[in-house]
């Protein structure tokens, strides 16, 4: 008698059937994919069995066969299987909640923030994102969350965690908008604030000491910070050169938050690995990025979210609202031009601005702007793995790779909204039921 267990992974989505045939030594997991997008080919394959053992992909073949004794079969013939998705711009420890959220930090302890963030981490994983690049958090909470997930204490995606560096009054300076007395009180406790090449080097080294995986700089002003300008350049050329050179010495890449043209140009010329947001990206910036191989991480989701919320009286503080109204609607158009120009693109949402778990809507926005569905999926798999420096183990479905696999109900190449219907998540060979 063969026991059969049905795993309904989400209501109205694909239902996987797990067939266990015993407990024989050397038993493997066989995933029967009706369609496979492997992250590398330009077309999908049909009827592909994927063998997983000890958290790794052992084989990817064609045509289904009867399982060996002891093997487990996961039936995903009705769906589309692909590599675990990657979001290259997330803030996993926070979520935008309007003007009231700006005061919350005065009433919330780091432990409260961390515990709430565990729910965001699970939502993100269940949306099919098995790897994220967290682009900054207070109290080094993104580092703590990374380690807790890696050790199995918390369910969530693999995290590549940033250490932030900005200038006095720049995007990411947590004292912006505070009373003078509070600014002076907190100033000695802001290790990521730097205003010269020497201070920049010290800040990067401190972030390395903290345990950051990469450096995230604010090359320009930002939308949600309590400061007037959302696009002014923040660092001089010699300071940016110091950031990149110091980070490189410690084996870290640099991601540059940037909305304004001049700040983007300076950051690209200094050698950053990626431009985040890129709102006012010009043809000159795009040409510089193509010349140097700089990635663009668009975050259309965040732009659309803040543009909509800017229409609501009182949702944002008054210093933020005009920036959100001006910058937010531009990002999708910038993305369309950058894709058409041939700039390298890696998927990123800036979730934490928009709600966690809604990351998949970025695929819809990318396709709306003219990117083919396959290219959008590759931006969240192969291209993201290259930006993150993880291509050897992740980003494609190939033998030897880590068994991060997701499935969606339907065919996303025919209807990109299928990407919002994730029905199966496997991370490192472990299935996470919806």
N, C-alpha and C positions, 0 to 999 in steps of 0.2 A: 504494500500500500504506500503510495507516494503522498505525503502530507502537502497540502497546498495552502499557502497563506496569501490573502489578497491585501495589498497595501494601497488604499485609496489616498493618494498623496494630496489632493485638494478637490473640493467639491467642483463638479462640472469640468474637471481636467482629466488628463490621462490617468488611468488606473493601472498601476504596475502589478504584475503577478509574480510572486516569488515562489519558486518550486525548489524545495529542498529534498535531496535524494539520499540523505544519510550523512554520516560524519566521517567520511573516509579521509585519510591523511592526504594532504596536498590539494584539498578542495579549493576551487576557485569560484569567482563570481563572473557570470556571463551576462552581459547587457545586450539584449537584442534590440538594436536601433532600427526603426522603420526608415528613418533618414538620418544621415550623419553629416554635419558640418564640422569638418576637422580643424578649422582655423587656418589652414594653409592653402587648400585647393580652392579654386574659384567656383566650383560646383559642388552640390551635395551628392552623397552616395546613398544608395538604397539597400536595405536589408543587410545591415552590417553588424556582426557580433563583435563585441569588445570584451576581451578577457582581462580581468583585474585580479591581482594577487598581491597581498602584503602592501596595499596602498599604492601600487604602481600598475600602469597599463602594460600588460604582457604581450597582447597581440591585438591587431585590428585587421579582420579578414572580410571575406565576402560570402554570403549565404549562410543560413542558419543550419546547425546540425544538432543532433541529440546531445545533451550534456553528459559528461562522464559522471560516474558514481561520486556522490558527495558534493557536486557542483551546485551552485545556486544560480537560477536564471531570473533575471529581471526583464520583464516583457515591456518594452517601450516601442513596440511596432507601430503604434498609432501616433507617435510623436516624433519630434526632431531632437536628436542628441547633439551636443556641442561641448567645447571645453568650458570649464568653470569660468564665469564672467569676471571681469576685472574693472573696477571703477577707480580711476587714477586721481580723483579729487573728492574726498569725503571728509566730513568732520563728525566722527562717530560719537562724540561725547556731548553733542548739543543739538538743539533743533529750534529754529526760529519760531517765536511765539508772539511777535508784535512788540509794541513799545514797552509793555510791561516786562518783557524778558530782559531788558537792559539793566533793570534794578535787581533782578533775581540773584545775581552773584553776591549781593550783600546779605542775602538771607539763606543761602544754600552752601552747605559744606562740600568739600571735594568728594567725600564718601557718598553723599546724596547724588551728586552728578554722576559718579561712576556707576552706582547701582542702577540708575535710570538708563544709563548708556548700554547696559547689558541687553535691554529690550531692543534698542536700536541695532545692536550687533546681530541679534537673532533675526530681526526683520530683514536686514540686509542679506544675510546668508540665505534665508528662505526665498528671497527674490532672485536667487541664482548667482549672487556675487560671492565667490569663494576667496577672492583676494581684493583688498582695497589699499589705496595709498591715502593715509590720513594726513591731511595737510595742516594740522596744528590744533593744539588744545591747551587750555590752561592747566597749571599744576602738573604738567607732564602726564596727564591722564591717558593720552593716546599711547604712551609708552607702556603704562601699566595695563591698559586693555590689551595691547598686543601680546604682552607676556602672559596674561591670564588666559587668553584664548589658546596660545601656543602650548600652555601647560594643561589644557583641558578643564580649567576651572569654569570657563564661560563658553557658551556656544556662539560662534560668530565666524566671520571671514578671517583669513590670514591678513595681518595688518603690516604694512610698511609705514613706519611712523616718522613724521617730520619733527625737526626742531626749528622753530621760527626765529627769524632775524628781521628787524625793521629799524626805522629811525625814530627819533623823538618826535612825537606827534603823527607818526606815520600809521598806515593801516596795520592794525595789530598791536598798537600801543594801548594797553588796557586802561591807561589813565586819561585818555581823550574824553573831554566833556565833563570831567570831575571837577569839584571845587579845588581851588589852589592848594588848600591845606592838605587835602587827600593826595593830590599829585605829588607834593613834596614828601609826604609820609611814605608813599609807595615807591618813589623813584629808586631808592637803593636796592629794591627787590625785583628789578626788571632786567635779568641777564640777557635778554634778547634785543635790547635797545642799543644801537651802535651808530656813531656819527663820525667815524674816521676809519681809514684803513686799519689802524692799530686796534681800534675798538671792534671792528668787524672780525678781525682775526681772533680776538679774544672770545667774541660771542660764538663763532663757529666752533672753536675748540671746546667751549663750555657745552654746546649742544652735543658734540661728540662724546664728551665726558658723561653727559646725561644718558647717553645710549641711543640717540636718534639714528635713524637709518639714512636720512637725507636731510638737506637743508631747504626750507621754504622761505624765500624772501618776499617782502612787499616792495616790488620795484616801482609801484605807483600807489596813489591813494586807492581807497576802496569804497564800496557802496555802503556797507552796513556799519562802518566805523563812525564814531561821533566826531567827525571832522568834516570841514566844508568841501574840500576837493576830493573827487573820486578818481582823478586821472593825472594829477601832478606827479612828475618824477621825484623819487625820494632819495636815491643814491647817486653819487657822482661816479664817473668811470673808474677812478682808482679804487673806490670802495667796492664796487661790483667785481673788479678784477681780484681784489683781496678775498672776497667771498668765495668765488669760484676756485681760485688757486688753493686756498686753505682747505676747502671741502674736498677737492680732488686729492690732496695729500693724504686725507683720512679715508679715502675710498668712498666718498659720498657725492651724489649728484645734487644739483641745485634746481629747484622749481621756482619760477618767478610769477607770483601774482602780478598781473599788469592789465590795466585798462587803457592807459594813455599811450600815445604813439612814441613820444620821446623816451619814456621809461622802458618801453618794450625794446626799442632799438638799442639802448645802452645795455640792457640785459642780454639780448641775443649776441651782440658783439663781444660781450664779456665771456660768453661760453656757457650760458645756462642750458640745462637739458630740455626744459619745457617752458612754454608760456601758458599760464592759466588765465582763462577768460578772454583776454585779447580783444576787448571790445572795439577799440579804435585802431585796429590793425590796418595799415596801409599797404599798398603794393610794395613800397620800399621795405617795410618790415617783413612781408612775405618772402621777398627775394632774399633777404638776409637769412631768414629761417631756412629756406631751401638750400642755400649755399652752405650753411653750417650743420644741416641735419637736425635742427631744433624741432621738437614736437610741439604741437598745439593741442591743449586740453580745453575744449570749448565751454563746458558747463552751461549749455542752453537752458537746462532745467532751472537753474538758479535765476538766470536772466528773466525767464518767463514768470517765475514765481514772484520776484520782487516787483516786476512791472505791474502785475495784477494787484498786489497788495498796496502799491503806491496810490491806487485809485481810491482806497478806503481811508476816510478821514480818521486820523489818530492811530492807524496801525503802526506806522513808523514815527520816530521822533522827527521833528520838523527839519533838522539838519540832514537827515537821511532821505527823506521823501523825494526831494527833487533829483537827487542822484539816482535813486531807484527808478524814477520815472524816465530819466534820460538814458541811462546806461542799459537797463534791463532789456528793453525791446530791441537793442542793436545786436545782441550776441548771435542770434540765429542768422541774421543777414551776414554778419562777419564770417560765421562758419561756412555759409554757402560760398562766399567768395574765396575763402581759404582752401576749401576742398577743390573748387574748380581750378585754382592756381597750382595745385599739386603739393601743398604743404602737408607734411606728415601729421596725422591726427591720431590721438589716443583718446579713448572714451573717458569722460569725466563729467560728473553732475554737480558737484558742490553740495551734495545732500547734507542736511544739517541746516541749510537754508530752506530748501523744500523738504518735505517729510521723508524720513528714512523708510526704505521699502518701496518707494516709488521710482527708484533709479531707472527702471526699465523704460519709463516714458522718454528718456533721452534718445532711445533708438527711434521712436516715432518722430521726434523733432528733427533728428538728423536726416531721416528719409524725406520728411516734408521739405527740407532745405536742399534736396537734390542728391544726397548720397545714396547709392544703391544699397539695398538691405544687406547683401553679403559684405560690402565694405564696412558698413556700420558694425556688423557682428565681428569682423576682423579687428576693428578699432578697439573692441572690448576683450579681445583674446590675444591674437598674435602681436598686434602693434602695442597693446598695453604691456604685454610681457617684455617686449624689447625695451620700452621706456623704463620699466621697473627693474630691468636687469635680471629677469627671471626666465628668459626664453629657454634655457637649458632644461628646466623642469616643468614649465607650465606654458599655457597659451595655445597648445595644439593637442589633438588626440592622436598620439603616436606611441609606439612601443617604447618603454623606458621612462615615459613621462609620469609625473605624479597623477594619480587618479582623481582629478577634479573634473567632474562631469555634471552637466545639467541637461534637462529636457524640457521642452515646451510643447504644449498641446497645439497641433497644427503645423503649418509650414510657414515660417517667418519670411522666407524668400518670396512667397506669394502675398502674404499679409503681415507686415512688420509688427502689427499689434499682437501677434502671437507671442512676441517676446515678453509681453506683460502677463502671459499665462504660464508661468513656470510650474511644472508638475512633478519635478524630480530634482533632487540636489544630492550629489555625492562629493564629499571633500576628503581627500587622502584615503579613498576607498571606503569611507564610512557614509552610509545613507542617513540623511537627516529628514525624517518624515515631516510633511507639511502640517 
